[in-house]
Amino acid sequence: MKVNKTYRSLLDKSINSMLSAIEIYNKPNFFYREETFAILAINAWELILKAFLLKKCRYKIDNLYIKESILKLNGEKSIRKKTKLNRAKNPMTIGLFDVIKKIEEKGTPISENLKNSIEALVELRDNAIHFHNEKEISKELQELGFACIKNYMNIIKYWKIEIDLCNYNFYLMPLAYVDSKVEASSITTEAVQKYIDFVKNKVNETTDDEYTIAISIEIQFTKSNSFDSIGVKYAQDGIPITISEEDIRIKFPMDTKKLIETAKERFSDFKQDKKFNTLMKIIKSNDKLCYIRQLDPENPKSNKKPYYSTNILQELDKNYTKKNRTTNTYSHQHLS
């Protein structure tokens, strides 16, 4: 299948910009990491959203250009418009938030969480000159970075954008491994405080959906040898590891009662009927979505209770209709 060259170029530049943002952020000694990450990450977002808009507009490139009225001979503005050119006489393209607006006008809603996440990074980019000491807000800004990458991967997945994520590794180096003394209380400048307040206001506007504004980071160090807790065996599916009961409850936080309550709130056509029971049999066979806990692990006949990952909601989304609201779901993320 032939792919539009401009569309493909925008996608390639977007993914490379995001990878560059991550690579620079992960450098061991880089004193402008957060600001540079924001600049490159926002560029990645603008390019991928422009690519999506271009595709929605059947690859008519004029939809990405800024238009201005043609002046009449008497100096008045005509209803006719022309493409605005920059100093190099090249077409000027619309900005990021205009792209978002046009995408929504074309019938594709964009999560408020996603828009707030992008806006927080834009503010960081636009105000970078005011942040004299990056250690003042390193942890908070990395929480924005984690959310940015998660949202970027989600948009590729849910909008079925032609980028194969299997070819890339997306991760940021945890700050606790770099500098365990980073503290939010070290904020001193007025500009930094204003920015933190701005982001906190955005976080307080968090709605419930698959996108997040900031992902809380909590890392703890222990003196025990972590290798003692690892169980290893040969298997076709990979290498299993030993996890604690606390880890299990974090990964699988919902029991059946909680799942049903959430489904009733989330879907307009949900019923606890044969269709649901059939679907649950399939889900229970997926160990990534369901964990069956035995009350007595040493007794195979002991009572069992299933617990579910929040990712189960994405599977239910395929079979039920979400209620008529912008967002729904399962977790609130916040700055800590």
PyMOL commands that set and color helices and strands:
alter all, ss='L'
color gray80, all
select helices_A, chain A and resi 5-25+33-56+61-64+96-105+112-126+128-130+134-136+138-158+165-167+175-178+184-186+190-204+226-229+245-251+256-266+274-284+312-317
alter helices_A, ss='H'
color red, helices_A
select strands_A, chain A and resi 67-71+77-83+254-255+290-294+304-308
alter strands_A, ss='S'
color yellow, strands_A
deselect
rebuild
show_as cartoon
